[in-house]
Amino acid sequence: MMTEKELVIEDIITDAMATPSPAKSMGDPGITPLSPTHILNDSEENETTRHPYVVVVAIDFGTTSSGYAYAFTKEPECIHTMRRWEGGDPGVSNQKTPTTILLTPDKKFHSFGYAARDFYHDLDPTESKQWLYLEKFKMNLHTTANLSIDTDLHAANGKKVKALDIFAYALAFFKEQALKELSDQAGSDFDNADVRWVITVPAIWKMPAKQFMREASYKAGLVSRDNPDQLIIALEPEAASIYCRKLRLHQMVDLGNKTAFNGYSPTENVGMGMTQAKEHVRRNRQSRTFLVENVIGELWSELTEGDRYVVVDCGGGTVDLTVHQIRMPEGHLKELYKASGGPYGSLGIDYEFEKLLCKIFGQDFIDQFKIKRPAAWVDLMIAFESRKRAATPDRSNPLNINLPFSFIDYYKKFRGHSVEHALRKSNVDFVKWSSQGMLRMNPDAMNALFKPTIDHIIQHLTELFDKPEVTDIKFLFLVGGFAESPLLQQVVQKMLQGRSRIIIPHDVGLTILKGAVLFGLDPSVIKVRRSPLTYGVGVLNRFVEGKHPPEKMIVKDSTRWCTDVFDTFISADQSVALGETVKRSYTPAKPSQQVIVIHVYCSEKESVSFITDPGVRKCGTLKLDVSGTESPAARREIQTLMQFGDTEIRAMAVDVATSRSVKASIDFLSQ
């Protein structure tokens, strides 16, 4: 019954919706949604059209370190992690490489990881100023408000470079490394068409950041636009969750266990279990192949239908929290509460250290030093990184941090007095100067650097555990590189007070990587997700006296319409099953129209009435390419299906009269 409740999309080909005035925002009300329905499609098309990939390669593109792992589809229980990298840091045992990239002075790719860092370090200071060195750049995708294809990044020397180029260079590097390793194994060139690629991103990332990673993958030649399904975007805590299901008891440390575990009682020393775990992982390093149980892990056998657990992914840049419920007998997962978290990764500790240096030596000096001696600044932060990893709750002896000679030398030139003098003069009493040319920090000073970041995480966890959906949590899995910190482990343990068991996988830094491989082998394992935002479009509704505000009324062809009505596709925190679609039908405004462009709006609020409500913003465009689908029908109906249950939002469309598919795309980047 179209006449009773006619919904009309404002004809926004002219971008008229940007203006809130009802009179102006009224175009030709030609695009008409006919049938707003929710249909559950039991992912049959996902199953039948599956390409027979030979191998799944997952890339964990981290803020501080990155790596890849793979599994052959014929041997899904064997996960192989990447070969050892050249280089490495003292006190950092990990098979990932730093997320650092070096470009030549003319902005061409030179190297990635340890190789980039070591080469940059060995450059002469006058030369190094010309080279473009970037590190910890992934966080820009989370923090940039209006992320677009043209977003810039700043290299260590202050020069600007396109973010898309940097991400594409990094992904191309991993593609080359992985294919080379696969080719060496196969004894002949391995075809990229046989690889299903998986890239991990934080679950709290918004759609533009996820789309940005996909665009970078196209640019890097990982996959082509013609075959987008060859690449899957995996959410980091989901990947960790999938892997944690497979854990055997000897592959983890149980902090919540009050009895002795691995021969130590947790009260003796929180870090002791981890020390043993690292030793165990180090001994097993040589193999690089991890056997995953085909059966569900021993830990999982303690879970029953409906049991809930939380995954806390503590990385370098972000902390991501996901709440999952187990569905038996297959062990499928259902998300119970929308992903939450924030920029509370271990980078926060580096920023605190930088603030401390500014307090002692002056912000003006530190800013100058970073630009004039960028390689030495990188060295200083590497020295800090290894000491950061040595911080424990019960440490009593001080931590020494090497100051590069050029820091000491440049400071004397800049200020006219020594570093030692600056330390004496500053009223920072817990940092001293040692005669060996080191900053000597007492343990309390180091722990104070951790405090703001850990406080954020604890505050977030406390809020999460107060939610009604997050009661009776059986396990809390602590994963990601930052999860290795005994300081963090102790505080989480204290906060939970035995409410749930804290489980830390032994190879905590590789948990996401291995889980991402498992996700690539079976993307349908997570059956239900929660929408992080409310999504919808602006439409015209028949004006109803008393229900609609008078200022929203417009008259067209003697009919009264209410403008700017928010037609909700999906609400924030709404459960969406995998393969579930939202269906709308649209009609082109004019028969000759080639492209229908519809603005998509979003909000963090669950219920939205108008696109002009506070907190509602335009976040994307739905494009329907109707060229070449001319039909004899007087009124063409284009049926659009949108999927919200996956890690990315997808759109498909069909011309109802001819049953021909229409090219549909949702773009979140070109705002």
N, C-alpha and C positions, 0 to 999 in steps of 0.2 A: 504494500500500500504506500505508494510514493507520496500521495498528496498529503496525507496526515502529517508525516514527519519527514519532510524533505530536507536533506542535508545538502548544502551546496558549498563546495570548496571555493574560496574566493579565487578568481582567476589571477594567479600570482606570477604570471609570465613577466609582468612588468615590475616585479619585486615590490608590489604595492603594500604588502603586509608590514613592511618596515615602519609605516606611518600609523600611529595609533588612532588618528582621527577617523571615525566611522565613515564619514562621507568620502574621504580620500581612499580609504582602504577597500572601497567597493569597486572591484573591477567588473568584468562581465561574469555574472555568477554562472559560469558554464560547466565547471567541473563538479560533477555530482556523485557523491558516494551513495551507492544504492543499498548495499547489504552489509552493514557492520556486524560481522560474526567472528567468533573465535572457533577455529576448528582444530582438532587434534589429529595430526597426521602421524601415524605410528612409524615415522622415519623409514617407510618402506623404500623411498627412492634412495636414501642414504645407503641402504644395504645392496640394492641391485646394481647400482651404477659404479660400484667400487672398482677402482683401477688396481690391477694386480701388481702393486709395488713390490720390489724385491727387498728393499731395506727402508727402515725409518731412521732418519737422522734428526736428532733434536739439538738445537742450539740454545744454550742458556746464556743469554746476553745480559750479563749482570752489570750493576753500577760500578763495582770495584774489580770484579774478575769474571771471566767468561770461559766457556768451553763447549765441547760437543760430545755426544755419545750416540751410539747406534745399535740397532738390533735387526737381524734378518727376519723377514716375516715367517720364514720356515723354521726359525729357531727363536721364538719370541721369549723364551726363558733366559736367553743369554744376552746380557747388555754389555756392550764393549765401550769403555770410555777412551777418549782420545789419547794419542801417543804423548809421551813426555815432551814438554816444551824445552827449548834451549833456555838456559838462565834459571833464575829462581832466587828466592830470598831466604836469608837465614831465619829460622823460627817460623816459617810459613810452609806447612806441608800441604799441598793441594795440587790436584791435577789440572786446575784451571790456570789461565794466564791472565795477567792484569788487563783490564779493559782500557788500554792506552793505544793511541794511534799516532803515527808520525807521518807528516806530509813534507815533501821537499819544498824549498822556497817558492817554486812555481805551482804549489798546491796539488802535486801528483802524489798518489799513494806510495809510501816507502816501506813501512813495516807496522806490525801490530804486536801488542803484548810485551813480553820481556825483551824481545829483539828491538822494539821501538824504544823502550826505555833505556836499554843499554847503549844503543847507538847515540841517542840524544845526550845521554850522560857523557859520552866520550867526545862530543863535539867541542871545539874551542868556543869559549864564551861569546866571542864576537860573531862566530858563525851560527851558534845555536839560536841567536836572536832572529835569524832569518827563517829558521825552520819552524813548522807549525806542529806543535805537540799538544794533544788533547787527552784528558783523562776525566773519569767520573762524569762524562757528558750525558749519560742516559737520563739522569734526573731532570734535565731540561724538558723532556717530553711530559713530565708530570707537572712541572712548575710553570711552564709557559702558558699564559692565560689564553691567547689566541693562536694556538699552534696551527701552522700552515706549512705547505710544501716549501715556502720561502723562508722559514725560520732560520735565523743565524745562530752559530755557536762562536765562542771566543777561544782561540788557542792560547797557550801559556804566554806567548809574546804579545797578546792583546789583539792580534789580527782576527778579522771576521772570516768565517767560512760557512758554507751552507750545511745545515744539520743533515739534510737528506743525503748529501754526498758522503758525509762522515759515516752515517749508519750503513749506507750502501757499500762503502769500502770495507767496513768491518764484516758485513755479511758475506761479501765476495771472498774475503780472506778465509772465512770458515768454510765456505763452499769448496774453495780450492783445496784446503787442508783435508777435508773429509773425503772428497772424491779421490784425492791422491792416495790416501790411506786405503780406501776401498779398492782402488785400482791395483795397488801393490798387493793386496790380499788376493784379488781375483786373478792377477797375472796378466790382465789386459785392461784397456780403458773402460772405466765404469761409466755407464750412461746416466746422465742426470735425470732422464725421464723415468728411470727405475727407482728414484728416491722420493719418498714422501718426507717433506721437510716440516719440522715443528719448531716454532720460535716461542720462547716463554716471555710473558709480560706480567707485571703485577696485576692482581685482580682489581685493585682500586683504580687502575688507569681508566680514563674516560675513553669514549669511542674514537676521538681524533687521534689519540696517541697509538691506539691499536691499529688504526688505518694507516698511520704514518709508518709503522713497522712493515706493514704489507707493501706500501709504496716503495719503501727502501729495498724490500725483497725483489720487487719487479725490476728496480733499477740495477740491483746487483746480479740479475740473471739467475736468481735462485729458482724462480718459477716465472711463467709468462702470464700476462693478463688473460690469455685465452684459456688457461687451465688453472684458475685460482684455487681449486680444491686440492692441488698438489701441496699447498701450504696450509698448515693448521696453526692458528694462534692458540697457545695453551696458557692458562692462568697459573702463575707460579704456585700458590698454595694448593690449588686443585691437583697439580702434578705431584706435589709432595704427599698429598692425601692418598693418591692412587698408589704411590710407592710404599707408604707406611703400612698399608693393608697387608703388604707381603712380608713384613719383617719377621725374622725368627728371633728368638730370645737372645741369641748370642750376637745379634747385630744392633743392639741398642743399649742405652743406659736408662734405667728406670729411676728417676730422681724421687718419685713419690713413694718408692718402696721403703718401708721402714726397716726391713730386714737387710742383712748384708747382701750386697749385690756385687758380683765380680770380686768377692772377697773383701769389700770395703763397706762400712756402713756410711750412708749418705751424710750423717751428721759429722763424721770424721772429717770429710773433705769433699765438698761438692765437686771439685774439679778432678778428684782422683779417678773416678769412673771414666771421665773423658780422656784423661791421660792414658789410661789403659786402652781405651777405645782407639785413640790415635795410633798407639803402638801396634794394635791389632790390624788397623787399616794399613799402616806403613808396611807391615810384614806381608800383607796380601797385595801390595801395590804392583809387584812384578807382573801379576797375571792380567790386570786391567779388565778382566772379564768377570762380571758379577752374575751369579746364577740367581734368578728370581724364582721363588716357589710358584709352581703352577697352581698348587692348592693355595688356599688363603693362609697367611702366616699364623704362627702359634698365638701371637697376640690377638689376632682377629678372632681366633676360635673362642676367645672369652666374650666377644661381642654377640649380642642377640638382636633379633629383629627390632628396629626402632631405636637402638642405642645411638647416643650422640657423642661426637668428639669435636674438638677444636684444633685447627692447624694454625700455628703462629709462625709465619715465615719472616724471619728477621734477617734482612739483607743489608747491603751497604747503603742503599738509598732509602728504601721504604720498609715499613713493617705492614704486613698483610694478614688479616685474620679471616678465617673461613670456618663456618660451622657446618658440619656434615652429619647426616643420619644414614645409618646403614639399612639397606633393604635386602632381605634374604629371599631365596637361597643364593642368588647369583652374586651377592655382595655389591650390588649397584649402589650408587651414592645419590643422596638428595641434599641440596643446599637448604639449610633451615633459616638462615638470616643473611641478608645481602652482605657482600664482602665489605669489610671496613678496614681502617688503618690510616696510615699517613706517612709523611716524610720523616720517619723516626729511625732511620737505619744508622749503621755505625759511622757514617760520614759525619753525623752530628758531633761525634767525639773529636774528629779532626778539626771541625769549626771551632770547638771550645779551645783546643790547643792553639789554634791560630789567634783566637781572642786573647789568650794568655800571653802569647808572644808580643802582641800589640800593646798589651798592658805594660810589659817589661821594656820593650825596645821602641815603642811608639808606632802608631798606625801608619804615619807618613813613611817611616823607614821600611816597614814590612811591605807596603804597597810598592815602593820603589824597588826593593830587593826582588820581589816576584817578577817584575818586568825586566829589570836589568840583568838578573842572574837566574833565569827560569829553571835551568837544569839543576842548579844548587838547591833551589826551593824544593824541587821534586825529590832530591836526595834527602833533604831534611825530613820530608813527610814519610819517606820510606823508613828512615831510622825510627821515626815516631811509631809507625805501624807495627814494627816488630816489638817495641816496648809495650804498646797498647795490648798486644796479645799476651804479654806476661803479667798483666794486672789480675790479681786475685783478691778475694775478700780478706784473706788472713795474711797477706804479704807484709813483712816487717822491714825488709831492707830496701833502700832507695832504688829507683830506676834511672839509669843513665842514658841520656840521648846525645848522640854525637852531633855537634854543630859543625857543618862543613867549614873548611878553612876560609872559603870566599865569603861566608856569612860574617865571620870574625873580622876579616880584612875590610870588607865593604862597610861594616858598621863603624869601624875606626875612622875611615875616610869620611863617612856621612856625618858622624856626630862629633868627631875629634876626640873621643875618649873610648875606653875599652868596653867590651862586652861585660867583663867582670865588674867594672865600675857601674854599668847600667843595672846589673843584678843587685848590687849593694844598695844603689840609690832607690830602686823600685821597692815598694812596700809589699812585694810578694815574698813572704818569708819562707814558704815551703818549697821554693825552687832556689837551689844554690849553684855555685860555679865550682866545678872540680878542676884540679890542676891539669888533668889529662885533656882539657878542652871539651868538657861535656857539661850539659845541663843535668843537674842531679835533682830529681823530683822525689819527694817522699811519697809513699804509697797513697796517703790521704789526698795528696794533690792530684794524683792520677785518677783516683776514684771520683774526685770532684768533677773531673772532665766528663766522666760517664754519666753523672747524675741527671742532667737535664734530659738526655735522650732516654735513659731508662725510666725516668719519671713519666715521660710521655707514654711509653709503652704500657707501664703499669696502670696509668690512668685509663688508657683505652681498654685494657683487659678488664679492669674493674667495671667500667661502663657496660662492656659487652656481657659480662657475667650477671649483670643486674637485669638484662632483658628477659622477658618471660619465655622467649623461644630458646633461651640459652640456660635452661636449668638441667640438672642431672647430667652433667658432662662427665663421661667415664674417663676419657683420656685427653690430655693436652699434648699435642706433638709440637716440639720446639725444633724448627728446622732453619736452614739458611746459615751463612757464614757467621753471623753475629751470635747465633745460638751457642757457639762454642765458648762464649765468654762466661767464665764462672761467676762474675759479678751479676750478669743478667740472670743466670740460672738460679742463683741464690735468692734474688729479689722476687722472681716469679714464684718460686717455691714458698716463700714467706707470704706472698699475697694470696695464694690459693688455700693455704692452711689445710692441706689434705683433702680439699673438695674434689679434686680429680687427680689421677696419676699423670705425672709429667714424664713423657717419653722423648728421648733424644736419640735419633739414629746415629750409629757410629760415624758413618761417612756423611756427616750432616751437611757439608758444603756441596755434596754431589746428589743429595736427595731429590732436588727439583729436576736435575738433569735426567736422572734415571726414570723418575715419574713421568717426565715429558715424553720419553721414548715409549713407555707403556701406554700413555694417552694416544700417541700417534698410531700404535698398533690397534687400539680399540677406543675411538673417540666417543662411543656411545655409552661408556661406563658411567658417566655422570648423567643421570636421567632427568633431574629437576634442578633448575637454577632459580635464583631470585633476581628480578630486575633491579639494577642499582638506581634507576631514575624513572620518572613518569615521562612517557613519550606520547606525542600526538600531533595533530595538525589543526589549523584554524579553519572553521567552516561557518557557513550561514545557516541559521535555523529559522523556521517560522517564528515570528515574534509572538510571545505569549504575555499578555497583559498581567502585571503583578508578579510574573516570574522573572522576566528579563528587565534589566535597567533601561530606562527610557533613552539614555544617551547612546545606547548601542543600537537603536532602531534606525533602519534605513528603508526607504520605499523604492521598489524597482518594479516597473510594469504593474502599478497599483497593488502590489503585494508587499506586506510589511515583513521585513526580515530583521533578525538579530545578528549583528556582525561579531566577529572575533571569538566565536564560541570555540572552546578547546575540545576537539574530538579525541578522546583518549584511546590510544592503541593499547597501552599497557601501563600499569601503575607501579610506582616505586615499591620495592619489596614484595611485589606480586610473584607467586610461584609460576614458573613457566616450564612445561615439559619439553624435552628435546623433540624437535620436529613439530612443535605446536606453532600454528600460524595465525596471524591476525589478517582478516580478509576485508578489503574495501574495493569498491568499484568506482572508477572515475570516467567521465566523459570529456573528450576534448571540447574546448570552448567553440572552436570553428572547425568545419570539416577539413580545412587545408592545414590545420596545425600539425607540425612535425614532432614537437617535443612538449610534453607536459612537465612542468616544474612545480613541485609542491614543497613548501617549506615545512620542515619538521621542527617542532618545539620540544623542549624538555624542562623538567623541574624536579627538585629534590622532594617536593611535597607530594603526598599520595593522592590528594584530590585537588583538581584544578578545574575552574569553571571557564575562564577566558584566557586567551593568549596574552592579554595585557595584565594579568595578575602579577603581583610582586613575586620575584624569584623564577618567573618563566622566561626562558631565553631561546632564541632561534639557535639550533645546534646543528642543523644539517639540511640537505635537500634531497628529496626523492625525485629521481628523473625517470620518466617513461618515454622511451624513444618510439613514437608511433609511426615513424616514416616507413613507407613500404607496406603498411597494413591497411591501406584504404579498403573500405568495405561498402557494399551497396546499402547497408542498413542506414536508416535515417538518423539514428542516434547510436553512435559507437560506444560500446561499453568495454572499458579496459579493467579487467579484474586483477587486483594486486594482492599478492600474498607476502606478508612480512614475517620473518622468523626471529623470535627474540630469545629462544631457549639455548642458543649456542654461545660460544665465546665472542662471536661477532654478530651484528645485526645484518640479516640478509634480506634481499627483496627479489621477488619473481613476479612476472606479470604475463597475462594472456589476453588476446583480443577475443571476446566471447563469441562474436558472430562467426569468425573464421577459425577459431581454436588455435590460431598461430601465436607462438610465444613472442612477447614484446620485451625488448631489452630494458631491464630495470636496474637502477643502481641507487644506493644511498651514499651520499658523500658528506662526511663530517669535517673535512679539512678546509674546503674553500669557502670560509665564512666571510 
